[in-house]
Amino acid sequence: MTSKFLLAASLLITAAAGCDSDGATVGPRGGVVSSDDGRITLEIPAGALHRDVEIEIVEIDAPNGAIGAAYTIEPVGTQFARPATLSYDVASDNVDRFFDLAAAGVAVEDLALVTEKANRWMPMHDRHVDADGELVSASVLYLSSYALFAL
């Protein structure tokens, strides 16, 4: 199964589990929240939150050196009892011509998610790259700002 198929299945399961249709309110049963442009998806597992939380993904100015858009996931600082998964859909950017990896001389395998911590952008350590699905993902323990960089 491809990552995009699994993501679509996860979205359907989340909707059936009682999440808002836009996926913005997530509680103890978990859920999926995506940015309006579809580039960023946050999959929150069951048990990661102890109460309902209104989660919003907002596009922000990208830091110097970022590839593509950057996002803040609010409320910033919200912590998870279990790791959530943050995925960046690189393919959506290729379709929108938001950025062109080939023109930049960068392969999907060379990309990594970074997070803002103490006013610095830090790499997320457990990066996973699905080159075929053009997805870059990592585990998230708290909400913050996120961007994509080339290694």
PEDA-V661017 format. One record per residue. RES is the residue in one letter. PSI is psi in whole degrees, 0 to 359 (NA if undefined). D_CENTER is the distance of its C-alpha to the mean C-alpha in Angstrom with 1 decimal. Layout:
res: (RES & RES)
psi: (PSI & PSI)
d_center: (D_CENTER & D_CENTER)
This chain:
res: (M & T & S & K & F & L & L & A & A & S & L & L & I & T & A & A & A & G & C & D & S & D & G & A & T & V & G & P & R & G & G & V & V & S & S & D & D & G & R & I & T & L & E & I & P & A & G & A & L & H & R & D & V & E & I & E & I & V & E & I & D & A & P & N & G & A & I & G & A & A & Y & T & I & E & P & V & G & T & Q & F & A & R & P & A & T & L & S & Y & D & V & A & S & D & N & V & D & R & F & F & D & L & A & A & A & G & V & A & V & E & D & L & A & L & V & T & E & K & A & N & R & W & M & P & M & H & D & R & H & V & D & A & D & G & E & L & V & S & A & S & V & L & Y & L & S & S & Y & A & L & F & A & L)
psi: (142 & 160 & 323 & 322 & 315 & 321 & 316 & 318 & 320 & 319 & 318 & 318 & 319 & 315 & 320 & 334 & 357 & 15 & 153 & 155 & 329 & 357 & 16 & 331 & 120 & 139 & 204 & 336 & 354 & 179 & 183 & 134 & 134 & 152 & 158 & 327 & 356 & 3 & 322 & 133 & 132 & 117 & 115 & 119 & 160 & 138 & 355 & 330 & 144 & 350 & 169 & 136 & 131 & 113 & 132 & 136 & 121 & 130 & 136 & 172 & 130 & 142 & 160 & 133 & 351 & 151 & 118 & 196 & 157 & 157 & 148 & 135 & 119 & 151 & 123 & 138 & 346 & 129 & 151 & 141 & 335 & 146 & 138 & 168 & 125 & 128 & 139 & 118 & 98 & 327 & 325 & 327 & 324 & 320 & 317 & 352 & 28 & 318 & 157 & 106 & 317 & 318 & 329 & 353 & 32 & 136 & 155 & 322 & 342 & 2 & 150 & 146 & 144 & 156 & 152 & 125 & 123 & 46 & 22 & 148 & 119 & 139 & 145 & 129 & 330 & 48 & 141 & 133 & 124 & 93 & 321 & 317 & 354 & 49 & 137 & 129 & 165 & 162 & 146 & 129 & 346 & 161 & 139 & 205 & 148 & 148 & 172 & 131 & 156 & 142 & NA)
d_center: (19.7 & 16.9 & 13.2 & 13.1 & 16.1 & 14.6 & 11.5 & 14.3 & 16.4 & 14.0 & 13.7 & 17.5 & 18.1 & 16.1 & 18.2 & 21.3 & 20.5 & 21.1 & 17.9 & 18.4 & 18.3 & 15.5 & 13.6 & 13.8 & 16.1 & 15.1 & 17.8 & 19.3 & 18.9 & 15.1 & 13.0 & 9.9 & 8.7 & 7.5 & 8.3 & 12.0 & 11.7 & 9.5 & 7.5 & 3.9 & 4.0 & 4.7 & 7.9 & 10.6 & 13.7 & 17.2 & 18.8 & 15.9 & 17.1 & 20.9 & 21.0 & 19.4 & 16.9 & 16.1 & 12.4 & 11.7 & 9.1 & 11.4 & 11.7 & 13.8 & 16.2 & 14.8 & 16.6 & 19.3 & 18.5 & 14.9 & 14.3 & 12.9 & 11.5 & 10.1 & 8.7 & 10.0 & 8.9 & 12.4 & 14.6 & 14.0 & 15.6 & 15.0 & 15.3 & 14.7 & 17.7 & 15.8 & 12.6 & 9.4 & 6.9 & 3.3 & 3.7 & 5.0 & 8.1 & 10.9 & 13.6 & 12.9 & 13.7 & 16.8 & 18.0 & 17.7 & 19.2 & 16.8 & 17.3 & 19.4 & 18.6 & 22.2 & 23.8 & 22.1 & 23.3 & 19.9 & 18.9 & 15.5 & 16.7 & 17.1 & 13.5 & 11.6 & 8.7 & 10.7 & 10.8 & 13.7 & 16.3 & 19.9 & 19.5 & 18.6 & 15.6 & 15.3 & 13.9 & 11.8 & 14.5 & 13.5 & 11.7 & 12.0 & 12.7 & 13.7 & 16.0 & 17.5 & 14.4 & 13.0 & 9.6 & 8.5 & 6.8 & 8.0 & 9.3 & 8.9 & 12.3 & 12.2 & 10.5 & 10.9 & 10.1 & 7.8 & 9.1 & 10.1 & 13.6 & 16.3 & 18.0)
